[in-house]
Amino acid sequence: MMESDEAETRVEVSKTSLKKQSSDLQKLGRTLSQLSPRELDSLQLDPELRSAVDHARRISGGSALKRQIKFIGGLLRVMDAHPVRESLAALKMQSNREIRHHHRLENWRERLLEDGDSAIGDLVDEAPTVDRQRLRQLVRKARKEGAQDKDPHATRALYRYLREVLEQS
């Protein structure tokens, strides 16, 4: 009777689900190996896992890389991969947030260059700390550069000023 109780409490996991889990962990390992060192530092990985990921980043390709990715998948299988997935998702959210902010700044810059004073008025409504005179000067210089096909120094300066002003407000 004791053996049948033990058999009932054990849950049989299908071979297919084990393979899928292994494949998912290897995909996670491949994703980790494609991150920059700065991004990896922010994830705070286990030292052994970090070493394996760093090693995978140094391998140029081929079967050696496949073996290393499988090794990383094995390490993730032994440890709890959930915190790594959560950290990776948070990193991706942060990256998306930065991209949206960058696009917002680019849109303002383009709008200022195209619409001029009406866009300046809208920007002042959104960010009251804007120095209108400096903003007009930067827009004027950027337009002049664009007309003369020069390097976009003033356009970059306008972008930097927008970033400074919009981050303060």
The 8 nearest C-alpha neighbors of each residue, nearest first, counted from 0:
[[1, 3, 2, 4, 5, 6, 7, 8],
 [0, 2, 4, 3, 5, 6, 7, 8],
 [3, 1, 5, 4, 0, 6, 7, 8],
 [2, 4, 6, 0, 5, 1, 7, 8],
 [5, 3, 7, 1, 6, 2, 8, 0],
 [6, 4, 2, 8, 7, 3, 9, 1],
 [5, 7, 3, 9, 4, 8, 2, 10],
 [6, 8, 4, 5, 9, 3, 10, 2],
 [9, 7, 5, 6, 10, 4, 3, 11],
 [10, 8, 6, 7, 11, 5, 4, 12],
 [9, 11, 12, 8, 7, 6, 13, 5],
 [10, 12, 9, 13, 14, 6, 8, 7],
 [11, 13, 10, 14, 16, 17, 15, 9],
 [14, 12, 15, 16, 11, 17, 18, 10],
 [13, 15, 17, 16, 18, 12, 19, 11],
 [16, 14, 18, 13, 17, 19, 12, 20],
 [15, 17, 19, 13, 18, 14, 20, 12],
 [18, 16, 20, 14, 15, 19, 21, 13],
 [19, 17, 21, 15, 16, 20, 22, 14],
 [18, 20, 16, 22, 21, 17, 23, 15],
 [21, 19, 17, 23, 18, 22, 16, 24],
 [22, 20, 18, 24, 19, 23, 17, 25],
 [21, 23, 19, 25, 20, 24, 18, 26],
 [24, 22, 26, 20, 25, 21, 19, 27],
 [23, 25, 72, 27, 21, 26, 22, 28],
 [24, 26, 72, 28, 22, 27, 23, 69],
 [27, 25, 29, 23, 28, 24, 30, 22],
 [26, 28, 24, 30, 25, 29, 31, 23],
 [29, 27, 25, 31, 26, 30, 71, 72],
 [30, 28, 26, 32, 31, 27, 68, 25],
 [31, 29, 27, 33, 28, 32, 26, 34],
 [32, 30, 28, 29, 33, 34, 27, 52],
 [31, 33, 29, 52, 56, 30, 34, 55],
 [34, 32, 30, 31, 29, 35, 56, 28],
 [35, 33, 31, 32, 38, 39, 36, 30],
 [34, 36, 38, 37, 39, 33, 32, 40],
 [37, 35, 39, 38, 40, 34, 53, 41],
 [38, 36, 40, 35, 39, 41, 34, 42],
 [39, 37, 41, 35, 40, 36, 34, 42],
 [38, 40, 36, 42, 41, 37, 35, 34],
 [41, 39, 37, 38, 42, 43, 36, 44],
 [40, 42, 38, 39, 43, 37, 90, 86],
 [43, 41, 39, 40, 44, 86, 38, 87],
 [44, 42, 41, 40, 45, 39, 49, 86],
 [45, 43, 42, 49, 46, 48, 83, 39],
 [44, 46, 48, 47, 49, 43, 50, 78],
 [47, 45, 49, 48, 50, 44, 43, 51],
 [48, 46, 50, 49, 45, 51, 44, 74],
 [47, 49, 51, 45, 50, 46, 52, 44],
 [50, 48, 46, 52, 51, 47, 44, 45],
 [49, 51, 53, 47, 48, 52, 46, 54],
 [52, 50, 54, 48, 49, 53, 55, 47],
 [51, 53, 55, 49, 32, 54, 50, 48],
 [54, 52, 56, 50, 55, 51, 49, 57],
 [53, 55, 51, 57, 52, 56, 50, 58],
 [56, 54, 52, 58, 57, 53, 67, 32],
 [55, 57, 53, 54, 32, 58, 52, 33],
 [56, 58, 54, 55, 59, 53, 52, 64],
 [59, 57, 55, 56, 60, 64, 54, 63],
 [58, 60, 57, 64, 61, 56, 55, 63],
 [61, 59, 64, 58, 63, 62, 65, 55],
 [60, 62, 63, 64, 65, 59, 58, 66],
 [61, 63, 65, 64, 66, 60, 67, 68],
 [64, 62, 66, 65, 61, 67, 60, 58],
 [63, 65, 67, 60, 62, 66, 61, 58],
 [66, 64, 62, 68, 63, 67, 69, 61],
 [65, 67, 69, 63, 64, 68, 70, 62],
 [66, 68, 70, 64, 69, 65, 55, 71],
 [69, 67, 71, 65, 70, 66, 28, 25],
 [70, 68, 72, 66, 67, 71, 25, 73],
 [69, 71, 67, 73, 68, 72, 66, 74],
 [72, 70, 68, 74, 73, 69, 28, 75],
 [73, 71, 25, 24, 69, 75, 70, 74],
 [74, 72, 76, 70, 71, 75, 69, 77],
 [73, 75, 71, 77, 76, 72, 70, 78],
 [74, 76, 72, 78, 73, 77, 80, 71],
 [75, 77, 73, 74, 78, 72, 24, 79],
 [78, 76, 74, 75, 73, 79, 80, 72],
 [79, 77, 75, 76, 80, 74, 73, 81],
 [78, 80, 81, 75, 77, 82, 76, 83],
 [81, 79, 83, 75, 82, 78, 84, 76],
 [80, 82, 84, 83, 79, 85, 86, 78],
 [83, 81, 85, 84, 80, 86, 79, 87],
 [82, 84, 86, 80, 81, 85, 87, 42],
 [85, 83, 87, 81, 82, 86, 88, 80],
 [84, 86, 82, 88, 87, 83, 81, 89],
 [87, 85, 89, 83, 88, 84, 42, 82],
 [86, 88, 90, 84, 85, 89, 83, 91],
 [89, 87, 91, 85, 90, 86, 84, 92],
 [90, 88, 92, 86, 91, 87, 85, 93],
 [91, 89, 87, 93, 88, 92, 86, 94],
 [90, 92, 94, 88, 89, 93, 95, 87],
 [93, 91, 89, 95, 94, 90, 96, 88],
 [94, 92, 96, 90, 91, 95, 89, 97],
 [93, 95, 91, 97, 92, 96, 90, 98],
 [96, 94, 98, 92, 97, 93, 91, 99],
 [95, 97, 93, 99, 94, 98, 92, 100],
 [98, 96, 100, 94, 95, 99, 101, 93],
 [97, 99, 101, 95, 100, 96, 102, 94],
 [100, 98, 102, 96, 101, 97, 103, 95],
 [101, 99, 103, 97, 98, 102, 96, 104],
 [100, 102, 98, 104, 103, 99, 97, 105],
 [103, 101, 105, 99, 104, 100, 106, 98],
 [102, 104, 100, 106, 101, 105, 99, 107],
 [105, 103, 107, 101, 102, 106, 108, 100],
 [104, 106, 102, 108, 107, 103, 109, 101],
 [107, 105, 103, 109, 104, 108, 110, 102],
 [106, 108, 110, 104, 105, 109, 111, 103],
 [107, 109, 105, 111, 106, 110, 104, 112],
 [110, 108, 112, 106, 111, 107, 113, 105],
 [109, 111, 107, 113, 108, 112, 114, 106],
 [112, 110, 115, 108, 118, 114, 109, 113],
 [111, 113, 109, 110, 115, 114, 138, 108],
 [112, 114, 110, 111, 115, 109, 118, 108],
 [115, 113, 111, 118, 110, 112, 117, 116],
 [114, 116, 111, 118, 117, 112, 113, 119],
 [115, 117, 119, 118, 120, 114, 111, 135],
 [116, 118, 120, 119, 115, 114, 121, 111],
 [119, 117, 121, 111, 120, 116, 115, 114],
 [118, 120, 116, 122, 117, 121, 123, 115],
 [119, 121, 123, 117, 118, 122, 116, 124],
 [122, 120, 118, 124, 119, 123, 117, 125],
 [121, 123, 119, 125, 124, 120, 126, 118],
 [122, 124, 127, 126, 120, 125, 121, 129],
 [125, 123, 121, 122, 126, 127, 120, 119],
 [124, 126, 122, 123, 127, 121, 168, 165],
 [125, 127, 123, 128, 168, 124, 122, 129],
 [128, 126, 123, 129, 124, 125, 168, 122],
 [129, 127, 126, 130, 164, 168, 123, 167],
 [130, 128, 127, 131, 123, 126, 164, 134],
 [129, 131, 133, 132, 134, 128, 127, 123],
 [132, 130, 134, 133, 129, 135, 119, 123],
 [131, 133, 135, 134, 130, 136, 137, 129],
 [132, 134, 136, 130, 135, 131, 137, 129],
 [133, 135, 131, 137, 136, 132, 130, 138],
 [136, 134, 138, 132, 137, 133, 139, 131],
 [135, 137, 133, 139, 134, 138, 132, 140],
 [138, 136, 134, 140, 139, 135, 157, 141],
 [139, 137, 135, 141, 136, 140, 112, 142],
 [138, 140, 136, 142, 137, 141, 135, 143],
 [141, 139, 143, 137, 142, 138, 153, 144],
 [140, 142, 153, 154, 144, 138, 143, 139],
 [143, 141, 145, 139, 144, 140, 138, 146],
 [142, 144, 140, 146, 141, 145, 139, 147],
 [145, 143, 141, 147, 149, 142, 146, 148],
 [144, 146, 142, 148, 143, 147, 141, 149],
 [145, 147, 143, 144, 148, 142, 149, 141],
 [146, 148, 144, 145, 149, 143, 142, 150],
 [149, 147, 145, 146, 144, 150, 151, 143],
 [150, 148, 144, 147, 151, 145, 146, 152],
 [149, 151, 152, 148, 144, 145, 153, 154],
 [152, 150, 154, 153, 149, 155, 144, 141],
 [153, 151, 155, 154, 150, 156, 141, 144],
 [152, 154, 141, 156, 155, 151, 140, 157],
 [155, 153, 141, 157, 151, 156, 152, 158],
 [154, 156, 158, 152, 153, 157, 159, 151],
 [155, 157, 153, 159, 158, 154, 160, 152],
 [156, 158, 154, 160, 155, 159, 137, 153],
 [157, 159, 155, 161, 156, 160, 162, 154],
 [160, 158, 156, 162, 161, 157, 163, 155],
 [159, 161, 163, 157, 162, 158, 164, 156],
 [162, 160, 158, 164, 163, 159, 165, 157],
 [163, 161, 159, 165, 160, 164, 166, 158],
 [162, 164, 160, 161, 166, 165, 159, 167],
 [165, 163, 161, 167, 166, 162, 160, 129],
 [166, 164, 168, 162, 167, 163, 161, 126],
 [165, 167, 163, 164, 168, 162, 161, 126],
 [168, 166, 164, 165, 163, 128, 126, 162],
 [167, 165, 166, 126, 164, 128, 127, 125]]
